[in-house]
Structure formats: C-alpha cells, structure tokens
Amino acid sequence: MKDIQGTLAESKAALVRGCLDKILRCPLFVQAERQQRFLNYLVEQTLMGQGNRLKGYSIGAAVFDRADDFDPRIDAIVRVEATRLRAKLREYYDDLGHLDEVRIELPKGSYELKFCFRAESGVANAAWPASAQGAAGGRTQPDLLPAITVPSDKPSLAVLPFANLSRDPDQDYFADGMTDDLITLLSKLSGMLVIGRQSAFVYKHSQKDGREIARELGVRYLLEGSVRRSGNRVRINAQLVEAVRGAQLWAERYDRDLEDIFALQDDVSRRIIDALEVRLSDAETSLLLGAHEGVNVAAHDLLLCGLERYWEYSIESVEAAQGFFLGALEVDPTYATAHAWLARAYLYRFSTLLADRHELSELGFIHAQKACDLSPGLPMGHSMLGWAQFWRGNGAEAECALRRAVQMDPNNPDARLFLSIILGYSGQGDEGADCVQMAMRLNPHPTTFYFFALGVCRFVQERYEEAVTAFKKGLELSPGFTPNADHLTATYGILGRIEDAALYRAAVLSRQPAETVLSRWLRSFLDRDVAERFRGGFMRALCMPDDRKIVSLPPRGTRRRSPDR
C-alpha cells in the first residue's frame, strides 16, 4: 500500500485527524502540552502539503515561541522535542494504538510526517508493523498489560519500602507510612513518572537487586531507605540511585524529633526533585509546600496505623482501619486526609459487600465532601468524592471530580482506575480502556479490580473476547471478587457460550437471587444502551425468561457528560 503524502483526500485526512485526536487524549500525551502542540502542528502542515518545507527555524517560531533571532544550531529545542515525539509515537503504537486505522510516523532527518493506513480496499498496509497486523487478526490471547518501557521524556522513579530498623517490629507501620507519604508527595508532579504504592510494596523484603526491580517496573531511578524510631526521635537514611549503573545520585541521613517528620519528608522530596532536575509548575510548587501544613502529628500517626490495616484488603481489615481513621479525626476533626481515607473505607465496604448498605455509601459521600471542603487541593478528596458520586448514580459529577483528581495527581493509579470505571459505565469505553491501561503502567502489579475495570471497558467497546480474558484474569488473581464472575457471565451470554457461563452460575447465585444481582449492576450503568446489552447477556446466560418486567433498565437519557467536556 502506498504511503499517502502531500495533500490527502478528504476522507483520509479525516482518518488522520481522528487518529490525532485519540493520540492527544491518550495518557502518554494528555499531560504533555508541548508535545501536543508540536504533533498537531506537524500533522496540519503535512496534511496541507507543506511537510517538505518544515524546518527547525519555522517550527521553533510557530510551536516553541522562539524569537526572530532563534538559531536551531545553537538552541536544540526542536531536535530534542522531535526525538521525544518520535519515541512517544512508537510507544503509543506499540501499546494503546496498535489497532488504529492510521499510523503517524516522524522519520529521522525530516519533520514531514508519514501517514500509513492499515488497510484500503481490504488490502493490509505492508508498512504496518507485523505485531500490529497480528493484533488486528484473530488474537486469542490479547495483551492485558501495557508495555513496560522506561519513558524517555521524563525521569521515572520507584520509592521502595523503607526498612524498619527499630527494635520494635510493631514500628513497621511507621516505616511503611514514610514510604507512603513520599510516594504521595512525588506522584503529584507531572514532570515525573512515579510507580504507585501497591507495586512498590511488592518488593518489601525482596532479595532482587535494583537493576531487576527497575526493569520490572520500567523505571530508571530508585529511592531506598531505612527508618529507626525510638521514642520521639527518628533516624532516617535515604539514597537515590540510578538503577542500571548502580550510581548513587544523592544520599542523606536525618536525625530529627518526631514533630519534624513532615519537614524531613519535604526535604527528601526537594532533594530528589533537584537531583533529577524536575521542573515544577507554580501549582505543583504550592501543592508541595502546603502538603503538610497544619497536620497534627498524633492524628497522622493514627492514620498510618489505619493504612497498615487497610492495605490488607479484606472486609475485616478495612473495618479495623476505619476505627483508626475515626481515631485520627477525634484528635483532629479538620484532618482532610483522614476524612478521605475514612470515605474510602466506607466505600470499599459498600462496594465489596455488594449489598444495599445505603448508610455506608452515604457516609462515604459525606466524608469525601468534607475532605474537599477542608482541603480543596487534596487529590484524594476529589478521587473519593468522584467514587462516592458514582455509587449515588451521579455520573457527570463523578466524572468531573475524578478528572480533577487525575489532573492534580497524574501518577495516582487508583484515581485513574476509578475514572476508568465511571467512563466505562458511562459508555465511554475507548477512553476508559486507555485510562485503566495507564493506571496499569503506574501499577505494573495490578489487583483484580484493574482487570475488572479493563473488562468493563472492553465490554462497552463490544470487544467481548478481550473482556472475557480480562474478567478471567481478575478471577485468577482473586476468586472471591465476584463482580468479575457477574460480568463474565453476561459477556458469555452475549457470545452465546452458555456452557461456559454455567461454570460461573454458582458464584453468581451464591450471594443473592439472580434478579437482585442483575438489578444492582443495571443501576451502575449510566448508559442505557450498554445496560440493555448487559441485561440481555446476563439473562440469556442464566436462562432467565426474557421478560423486561423482571428487571427494569435505567430510563433513557441517564448518561450525563461532565460539564467541563
């Protein structure tokens, strides 16, 4: 198939612009304003037949706001950004864009783009990579996890669990809390890729060396350390290393009073930012400076005790964590972070119990709203508010709050995970799938919930075989997480694989009657057409009579878009 250059036919130009729009909205580009502007400019110039006239000087002036005396031989910004753009496009097509109809390439030595079309008149484009050609065919085992590659356009970091060197093993929670706090601080920075807490803690007590850990997580740098607490004194050792070379970039030892723990964390964060030469926006600087302002140390200590229990991920442990969060609020009722975590505990219990526990949902909403009121700049408050609004059936409000959380904390995989669920149930499967895959990149060791979210988005996209694979992977990780079984059953019903669906019938019916289970999930769907598909597949799989009066669908028009979209 011949590559189309110069002025394209209107239909092909529309395909290119459609692909461009998807690229600019994907997680790789959504926070990269400079790269967005650069790619958009190159696409439009190439579509207009001006690609062969693109030069470093004209691009510097049009895209990067360089003055008339700009000399690309001295100022290398165009060449540097072109290298980054080339790498980003490769990463996009290796993962999120492997099924796109158009492949946009930036050849070396030129600024004129190359547009390759997957197929025309049924003939595959030979320029398309073989891996993508295979993906377009009958792939029976689609890749669930995004490619783990070290980003070339920003520093990438994993904060490994700090070792507890205290004589008291019960101080583990404090060392873990130090790690948690540093991840939370650094993840707010858009100029870095920071691995999420869950995947970082996979390596607690691990005997693997730094190179292997960095390779598995797809990062270049590791922050390691130890904590020794004795009474009201704390000794912390920390070091930042470049994993491949094993080179130490920075190291420090701190001996402080417990009351100074927040100032210590701020200093560690600042040293890392300086060592990696991360540029901060004014908003990010304000977030870092105000992260611990007014926090009561005793209340924070109770919060850390609660987090230790919460991360055990069971109904009993989360209920115990809830008690610590309430205790933190007794010490300091204005502690916004404790309100946010209490909201998460309530919402976890509500969603996991899969029962109509209205009071848990309402308590989750109340404390999430309180967290946002007390600290409007707290990303987790908005994340929990969005999650609470979803369970209240307020799709637009949920989406808006979670988009704000992701914008404020771009490295938080959980915020992206919750957003992907809302997008999926709202019928926005394409963006939802991109969102959960970015969450998986930030959390390369995802839990069952991530595969559930991906399955929901694939279901919405009508990519049912891929939805089956995702739900089954989720069940392998956690057989007790029954939402995967419920949705897998409905997907098998749509595919007509009734015998396969029968394997999960017992899991579906072990808790409540099928009508009750179905009714609950239908209330989750914010898009009526998707709800109709789910209802039909579920009832077919369980051989329920096709009587629409058994379970009613949400009324038409319940899908509401976020007001800022």
Sequence and secondary structure as in RCSB ss.txt:
>XXXX:A:sequence
MKDIQGTLAESKAALVRGCLDKILRCPLFVQAERQQRFLNYLVEQTLMGQGNRLKGYSIGAAVFDRADDFDPRID
AIVRVEATRLRAKLREYYDDLGHLDEVRIELPKGSYELKFCFRAESGVANAAWPASAQGAAGGRTQPDLLPAITV
PSDKPSLAVLPFANLSRDPDQDYFADGMTDDLITLLSKLSGMLVIGRQSAFVYKHSQKDGREIARELGVRYLLEG
SVRRSGNRVRINAQLVEAVRGAQLWAERYDRDLEDIFALQDDVSRRIIDALEVRLSDAETSLLLGAHEGVNVAAH
DLLLCGLERYWEYSIESVEAAQGFFLGALEVDPTYATAHAWLARAYLYRFSTLLADRHELSELGFIHAQKACDLS
PGLPMGHSMLGWAQFWRGNGAEAECALRRAVQMDPNNPDARLFLSIILGYSGQGDEGADCVQMAMRLNPHPTTFY
FFALGVCRFVQERYEEAVTAFKKGLELSPGFTPNADHLTATYGILGRIEDAALYRAAVLSRQPAETVLSRWLRSF
LDRDVAERFRGGFMRALCMPDDRKIVSLPPRGTRRRSPDR
>XXXX:A:secstr
   B SB  HHHHHHHHHHHHHHHHSHHHHT HHHHHHHHHHHHHHHBT GGG  HHHHHHHTS   TT  TTT 
 HHHHHHHHHHHHHHHHHHTTTTT SEEEE  TT  S EEEESEETTEE TTS HHHHHHHS  SS   S     
 SSS EEEE   EE SS GGGHHHHHHHHHHHHHHHTT TTSEE  HHHHGGGTT    HHHHHHHHT SEEEEE
EEEEETTEEEEEEEEEETTTTEEEEEEEEEEEGGGHHHHHHHHHHHHHHHTT    HHHHHHHHTTTTT  HHHH
HHHHHHHHHHTT SHHHHHHHHHHHHHHHHH TT HHHHHHHHHHHHHHHHHHTS  HHHHHHHHHHHHHHHHH 
TT HHHHHHHHHHHHHTT HHHHHHHHHHHHHH TT HHHHHHHHHHHHHTT HHHHHHHHHHHHHH SS  HHH
HHHHHHHHHHTT HHHHHHHHHHHHHH TT THHHHHHHHHHHHHT HHHHHTTHHHHHTTS HHHHHHHHHHH 
SSHHHHHHHHHHHHHHTT    TTTS    TT     TT 
